[in-house]
Amino acid sequence: MTALRQRKGSKGKEPSLGAEFQPQQPNCCTDHHPEKILHGDWSWGAIIWTSIGWSVSVGLGLLCCIYVATLHENDLWFSNIKEVEREISFRTECGLYYSYYKQMLQAPSVQEGLSELIHDNLTESKRTINLLQRMNIYQEVFLSVLYRLLPIQSYLEPVYFYIYTVFSLQAVYVIALYLTAWLLSGSWLAGTLTGLWYILNRVDTTRVEFTISLRENWSLPFLALQVTTITCYLRPHVMPLKVMVWLMYVTTFCFCLTWQFNQFILLVQAFIIYTLDCADFLTTTQVTTLYLVQVSGLLSVWLLQFCNSMILGSLVLSFIVAALFVRHCQSGLKTGSLLVRLGKMLLHSAMVLLLAFTINYLAKKALQLRSDEHIFKFIKSKFALGPTRDFDASLYLCEEAFGLLPLDTLERLAGTLLLYPYIITLLLLSGMLAMAALQNLSSAEERKGAGDGRPVAFRPDVAYNLLHTLFYGLLAFSTMRMKYIWTGHMCAVAAYGVCGTELWTLLLNALRCNTKLRLVRYAVPLVMIGCLYYKFWPKVMEELSELREFYDPDTVELMTWISTKTPKQAVFAGSMQLLAGIKLCTGRVLTNHPHYEDKDLRERTRQVYQVYARRSPEEVYDILRAAGADYVVLENSICYERRHRRGCRLRDLLDLANGHIMDGPGENDLDLVPATHPRFCEAIKMDTAAYNALFTRTFQNKTFHVRRNKTLNPCCSSVSLHCVQL
């Protein structure tokens, strides 16, 4: 399939964590929070240091943006390849999402383009669906409208406007992480270290340069901004509370609008808020506000997505409703001795979880919601003992992106000096958080008469960010794809540990040399920045000098043939990732596609994939006819797949689901039986009478074989492919 070949001629002042750790109060020129000027400190020192800090943040953001854009250009020679090659480079579901941006620009007007998306009959044959309800493509709609309005059409192609916007969001991402580290530590050197770590660990922090349109590349910058606004909100007197609540809502809304997996990310965040509430690190007002911000963001997206039932049936909404209701009913939860409070907390948590699952079950029954059941089947299969034969769950389980985090990830993170300060910071802060939690729980009676306050034993903004990195770290270790949520924030936490006062105060007090605090917290990060520059600058320059070009002649030949030799209303069946490319490059109708959040579509995909199973030509013909397919595209890379191990190849998943013995040497379950027919994708190439009576050879090259259903009008139906969202 797609390959990259070497281009010819190229080179290969905060309260401490406790009274006993109180640091000296630094002056404005050495401890420079970004909010100093907001507090009315207009001294020259505050102005200069704050200006430098903001300038460095913007500079690092632009550096990251230019870096990934240059890598994208160097890898593909994007500015010199043909338009069809550019479109093929949008891999898997990326091509599907970009096709709607292209479709909106080709529409006669914005109104007609929106109408086509709301009443779409090209993405799934024999069905009319509302794409704005089903998929998170408002960003493509927004960009297409913006491109129409701006006077840039004469000198900036639509594809560049699109990819540059996504790359610019990487700058937003870096700036957000920078500000989080700055707010936590009080030093913009922490932000600088964060930005450098993010860029140098690009392999593990982002994959935007080769999967541009992925929903996470749109949403994670907004998630990082949301974490920054939450950090500000939990710091007293930074900005007016109404402004902070509004900013939290806007960033939460943007995050939810751009990624269909938002509910699961917000569920983890809701658990973090719940944990901080139970341990008494947040006030009742803060907890309620954070919950309501989440709910408001989700419900706003629900309205924009034409009342998408998947949002109302999400676990995070059920959990928040249960948490707020049980908390309201249990007014005496935070009273009593330590053991009494621990007992109440366990009972309280059990009631919240029971009520949350009950609400969620009833909501899904009432809404008849089954769109996300494949995700729960995947989770159940992933953590249950023994294999599964469920086709949908196995598609996810067999992909490396949904497996455990590889250990070489930690080796790469250690090589950039990130892992070791992160682990030290994590261990020290976790111990101090545990002690502070015990102090909070055991001293409730003493604080009862002091209102809804909390002891100044552990800063709530630090507590939130610590639990954020812990919870999402566990998620990353369990599912590799989720590491991109963890590793970026990991840079900010490690930088806080290196540049913050609290941990250095603790360590220097233990060594009885606390007078060196100011020297150490600025000397150490500067030395680390120097080491990173010395070690990685030559490697970055060498990487930027690597020039390759896009090379996939077989796919280009296929797309050209489809565009010129098939009717515009022809329906294609095949693998999910290929069909997304066919939709983008040719505009033909599909039988299925990679956006997997629909039960009927998942069932149709499983049926269309029978072309790679051991089924009779008559059975495959009936399946394709039911899907409305005129053409089926068979791929040698799937039919003779060797990338996955035995039991995880697509043909193996189909054999197991059909109850057939798998190919090749190895054990088979006793209840599996030999198939009565040969594998369809192999047998059809023999051109025997049984196959030629139903299918006509229409196109063939080294990679693809296209057959047309003889008894269907070759300009009426759909397409399909093999690949889940990775």
Residue pairs with C-beta under 8 A, 6 or more apart in sequence:
1 552
1 554
1 555
1 637
1 703
2 88
2 89
2 91
2 550
2 551
2 552
2 555
3 551
3 552
4 75
4 76
4 548
4 549
4 550
4 551
5 548
5 549
5 551
6 12
6 547
6 548
7 77
7 547
7 548
7 549
9 547
10 545
10 546
10 547
10 548
11 542
11 545
11 546
11 547
12 546
13 25
13 26
13 31
13 33
13 186
14 186
14 459
14 501
14 502
15 22
15 456
15 459
16 22
16 23
16 501
16 502
16 505
17 432
17 436
17 457
17 458
17 459
17 462
17 502
17 506
18 432
18 436
18 457
18 458
20 509
21 502
21 505
21 506
21 509
22 505
23 501
23 502
23 505
23 514
23 517
24 517
24 518
26 186
26 501
26 518
27 45
28 36
28 41
28 43
28 45
28 46
28 49
29 45
29 46
29 48
29 49
30 518
30 522
31 186
31 187
31 501
32 45
32 46
32 49
32 50
32 53
32 186
32 187
32 188
33 182
33 183
33 186
34 50
34 53
34 54
34 179
34 182
34 183
34 188
35 183
35 232
35 235
35 238
35 239
36 46
36 50
37 46
37 47
37 50
38 238
38 239
39 237
49 188
52 188
53 182
53 188
53 191
56 178
56 188
56 191
56 192
56 195
57 174
57 175
57 178
57 179
57 182
57 188
57 191
57 195
58 171
58 175
60 174
60 175
60 178
60 191
60 192
60 195
60 196
60 199
61 170
61 171
61 172
61 173
61 174
61 175
61 178
61 195
62 171
63 195
63 199
64 170
64 171
64 173
64 174
64 195
64 198
64 199
65 167
65 168
65 170
65 171
67 199
67 202
67 540
67 544
68 167
68 170
68 202
68 206
68 208
68 209
69 163
69 164
69 167
69 209
70 544
71 209
71 543
71 544
72 78
72 163
72 167
72 209
72 210
72 212
73 79
74 544
74 546
74 547
74 548
75 209
75 210
75 548
76 86
76 89
76 548
76 549
76 550
77 547
77 548
77 549
77 550
78 86
78 89
78 550
80 549
81 89
81 549
81 550
82 556
84 556
84 559
84 560
84 585
85 550
85 552
85 556
86 159
86 550
87 95
87 98
87 559
87 581
87 584
87 585
88 95
88 550
88 552
88 555
88 556
88 559
88 581
88 585
89 550
90 98
90 212
90 213
90 581
90 584
91 210
91 211
91 577
92 211
92 576
92 577
92 580
92 594
92 723
92 725
92 726
93 213
93 214
93 576
93 577
93 580
93 593
93 594
93 595
93 723
93 725
94 211
94 212
94 213
94 214
94 580
95 213
95 580
95 581
95 583
95 584
95 585
96 123
96 580
96 583
96 584
96 593
96 594
96 595
97 135
97 137
97 140
97 213
97 215
98 140
98 162
98 212
98 213
98 584
99 580
99 583
99 584
99 587
100 117
100 131
100 135
100 137
100 140
100 141
101 140
101 143
101 144
101 158
101 162
102 158
102 584
103 113
103 116
103 117
104 110
104 113
104 114
104 117
104 140
104 141
104 144
104 145
105 113
105 144
105 147
105 148
105 158
106 113
107 113
107 116
110 144
110 145
110 148
113 141
113 144
114 132
114 141
117 130
117 131
117 132
117 137
117 141
118 130
118 131
118 132
118 306
119 128
119 130
120 128
120 129
120 130
120 131
121 127
121 128
121 129
121 589
122 583
122 587
122 588
122 589
122 590
123 129
123 131
123 583
123 589
123 590
123 593
124 590
124 591
124 592
124 593
124 601
124 604
124 718
125 571
125 589
125 590
125 591
125 627
125 628
125 629
125 717
125 718
125 719
126 627
126 628
126 717
126 718
130 306
131 137
132 138
132 141
132 304
132 305
132 306
133 305
133 306
133 307
133 308
134 308
134 595
134 597
134 598
135 260
135 595
136 215
136 257
136 258
136 259
136 260
136 305
138 257
138 258
138 304
139 218
139 257
139 258
143 161
143 162
143 165
147 153
147 158
147 161
152 161
162 212
163 212
166 208
166 212
166 213
166 217
166 218
167 208
167 212
169 217
169 218
169 221
170 206
170 208
170 217
170 221
172 221
172 224
172 225
173 198
173 206
173 220
173 221
173 224
173 488
174 194
174 195
174 198
174 199
176 221
176 224
176 225
176 227
176 228
177 191
177 194
177 195
177 198
177 224
177 488
177 489
177 491
177 492
178 188
178 191
178 192
178 194
178 195
178 492
179 191
179 228
180 194
180 224
180 227
180 228
180 231
180 465
180 489
180 492
181 190
181 191
181 193
181 194
181 491
181 492
181 493
181 495
181 496
181 499
182 188
182 190
182 191
183 228
183 231
183 232
183 235
183 238
183 461
184 190
184 231
184 461
184 462
184 465
184 492
184 493
184 496
184 500
185 495
185 496
185 499
185 500
185 501
186 499
186 500
186 501
187 499
187 500
187 521
187 522
187 525
189 499
189 522
189 525
189 526
189 529
190 492
190 495
190 496
190 498
190 499
190 500
190 525
191 495
192 525
192 529
193 491
193 494
193 495
193 498
193 499
193 525
193 528
193 529
194 491
194 492
194 494
194 495
195 491
196 529
196 532
197 416
197 418
197 491
197 494
197 495
197 532
198 205
198 488
198 491
200 416
200 532
200 536
200 540
201 412
201 413
201 416
201 418
201 487
201 491
203 412
204 409
204 412
204 413
204 483
204 484
204 487
205 484
205 487
205 488
205 491
206 217
206 484
206 488
207 214
207 217
207 484
208 214
208 217
211 217
214 725
215 258
215 259
215 260
215 261
216 259
216 261
216 484
218 258
218 259
219 254
219 255
219 258
219 259
219 262
220 484
220 485
220 488
222 251
222 254
222 255
222 258
223 251
223 255
223 265
223 485
224 488
224 489
225 251
225 254
226 248
226 251
226 252
226 255
227 465
227 468
227 489
229 244
229 247
229 248
229 251
230 248
230 290
230 461
230 464
231 461
231 464
231 465
232 238
232 239
232 244
232 247
232 461
233 241
233 244
233 245
233 248
233 286
233 289
233 290
234 282
234 286
234 459
234 460
234 461
234 464
235 459
235 461
238 244
245 289
245 293
248 290
248 293
249 293
249 296
249 297
252 266
252 293
252 294
252 296
252 297
253 296
253 297
253 300
253 301
255 262
255 265
255 297
256 262
256 266
256 297
256 298
256 300
256 301
257 300
257 301
257 304
259 265
260 310
260 595
260 597
262 298
262 301
263 298
263 310
263 311
263 314
263 315
263 316
263 317
264 315
264 316
264 375
265 485
266 294
266 297
266 298
266 316
267 314
267 315
267 316
267 319
268 471
268 472
268 475
269 294
269 468
270 291
270 294
270 316
270 319
270 320
270 323
271 319
271 471
272 464
272 467
272 468
272 471
273 282
273 287
273 290
273 291
274 319
274 323
274 352
275 467
276 282
276 287
276 460
276 463
276 464
276 467
277 287
277 327
278 345
278 348
278 349
279 436
279 437
279 440
279 441
280 334
280 437
280 440
280 441
280 444
280 454
281 436
281 437
281 440
281 454
281 458
281 460
281 463
281 464
282 290
282 454
282 460
283 452
283 453
283 454
284 452
285 452
286 460
287 327
288 324
291 320
291 323
291 324
294 316
294 320
295 317
295 320
298 311
298 314
298 316
298 317
299 311
301 308
301 311
302 308
302 311
302 312
305 311
309 367
309 368
309 369
309 371
310 369
310 371
310 372
310 597
311 317
312 363
312 367
312 369
313 360
313 363
313 364
313 367
313 369
313 372
314 360
314 372
315 356
315 360
318 356
318 357
318 359
318 360
318 363
319 352
319 356
321 356
321 359
322 351
322 352
322 353
322 355
322 356
322 359
323 352
323 356
325 355
326 348
326 351
326 352
326 355
327 333
327 348
330 344
330 348
330 351
332 344
333 341
333 344
333 345
333 348
334 341
334 444
335 341
335 444
335 445
335 448
336 344
336 444
336 445
337 442
337 445
338 438
338 441
338 442
341 441
341 442
341 444
342 441
345 441
363 369
364 370
370 599
371 597
371 598
371 599
372 597
373 599
374 392
374 393
374 396
374 596
374 599
374 602
377 388
377 390
377 392
377 393
378 392
378 393
378 396
378 397
378 402
380 393
381 388
381 390
381 393
381 394
381 397
382 397
382 402
382 478
382 479
387 647
388 394
388 397
389 656
389 657
390 657
391 606
391 653
391 654
391 657
392 596
392 602
392 606
394 648
394 653
394 656
394 657
395 653
395 724
396 402
396 724
397 403
397 648
398 644
398 647
398 648
398 653
399 724
399 726
400 480
401 479
401 480
401 481
401 726
402 479
402 480
402 481
403 479
403 480
404 477
404 478
404 479
404 480
405 476
405 477
405 478
405 479
405 480
405 483
406 480
409 480
409 483
410 419
413 419
413 422
413 487
413 490
414 420
416 532
416 536
417 528
417 531
417 532
418 490
418 491
418 494
421 494
421 497
421 498
422 490
422 493
422 494
422 497
424 497
424 503
425 493
425 494
425 496
425 497
425 498
425 503
426 466
426 469
426 470
426 493
428 497
428 503
428 506
429 462
429 466
429 497
429 503
430 466
430 470
432 458
432 506
433 458
433 463
433 466
433 467
435 457
436 455
436 457
436 458
436 463
437 458
439 455
439 457
440 454
440 455
440 457
443 455
447 453
447 454
447 455
454 460
462 496
462 502
465 489
465 492
465 493
465 496
466 493
468 489
469 486
469 489
469 490
469 493
472 482
472 485
472 486
472 489
473 486
473 490
475 482
475 485
475 486
476 482
476 483
476 485
476 486
476 487
481 726
495 525
497 503
498 521
498 524
498 525
498 528
499 521
499 522
499 524
499 525
500 521
501 517
501 521
504 517
504 520
504 521
505 514
505 517
508 514
508 516
508 517
508 520
554 701
554 702
554 703
554 704
555 581
555 703
555 704
557 701
558 633
558 699
558 701
558 703
558 704
558 706
559 581
559 582
559 585
559 586
561 699
561 706
562 570
562 572
562 582
562 585
562 586
562 588
563 585
563 586
565 698
565 699
566 586
566 588
566 630
566 631
566 714
566 715
567 714
567 715
568 587
568 588
568 715
569 588
569 589
569 715
569 716
570 588
570 589
570 630
570 631
570 714
570 715
570 716
570 717
571 588
571 589
571 590
571 591
571 627
571 628
571 629
571 630
571 631
571 716
571 717
571 718
571 719
572 579
572 582
572 588
572 589
572 590
572 591
572 629
572 630
572 631
572 632
572 633
572 718
572 719
572 720
573 579
573 591
573 592
573 608
573 611
573 624
573 627
573 629
573 631
573 632
573 633
573 718
573 719
573 720
574 582
574 608
574 632
574 633
574 634
574 635
574 719
574 720
574 721
574 722
575 609
575 633
575 635
575 638
575 720
575 721
575 722
575 723
576 592
576 593
576 594
576 596
576 605
576 720
576 721
576 722
576 723
576 724
577 594
577 721
577 722
577 723
578 633
578 635
578 721
578 722
579 590
579 591
579 592
579 593
579 594
579 633
579 719
579 720
579 721
580 593
580 594
580 721
582 588
582 590
582 633
582 719
583 590
583 593
583 719
588 719
589 628
589 717
589 718
589 719
590 718
590 719
590 720
591 604
591 608
591 624
591 627
591 628
591 629
591 717
591 718
591 719
591 720
592 601
592 604
592 605
592 608
592 627
592 718
592 719
592 720
592 721
593 601
593 720
593 721
594 721
594 723
594 724
594 725
595 601
595 725
596 602
596 605
596 724
596 725
604 627
604 720
605 720
606 657
607 623
607 626
607 627
608 623
608 624
608 627
608 629
608 632
608 720
609 650
609 654
609 720
609 722
610 619
610 620
610 623
610 654
610 680
611 620
611 624
611 632
611 634
611 680
611 681
612 634
612 638
612 639
612 650
612 651
612 654
612 679
612 680
612 681
612 722
613 651
613 654
613 655
613 658
613 660
613 679
613 680
614 655
614 658
614 660
614 675
614 676
614 677
614 678
614 679
614 680
615 623
615 658
615 677
615 680
616 676
616 677
617 680
617 683
617 684
617 690
617 691
617 693
617 694
617 695
618 694
620 680
621 694
621 695
621 709
621 711
624 632
624 709
625 709
625 711
625 712
627 717
627 718
627 720
628 712
628 716
628 717
628 718
629 709
629 712
629 717
629 718
629 719
629 720
630 708
630 709
630 712
630 713
630 714
630 715
630 716
630 717
630 718
631 698
631 706
631 707
631 708
631 709
631 714
631 719
632 695
632 706
632 707
632 709
633 704
633 705
633 706
633 719
634 681
634 684
634 704
634 705
634 706
634 707
635 703
635 704
635 722
636 702
636 703
636 704
636 705
637 643
637 703
638 650
638 651
638 681
638 722
639 651
639 679
639 681
639 682
641 649
641 650
641 651
642 649
643 649
644 650
644 652
646 652
646 662
646 663
646 664
646 666
647 656
647 662
647 666
649 663
650 722
651 662
651 663
651 679
652 662
652 663
655 661
655 662
655 663
655 672
655 675
656 662
656 672
658 675
659 671
659 672
659 673
660 672
660 673
660 674
660 675
661 668
661 672
661 673
661 674
661 675
662 668
662 672
677 683
681 705
683 691
684 691
684 695
684 705
684 707
685 705
687 697
693 710
694 709
694 710
694 711
695 707
695 708
695 709
695 710
696 707
696 708
696 710
697 705
697 706
697 707
698 706
698 707
698 708
699 705
699 706
700 706
708 714
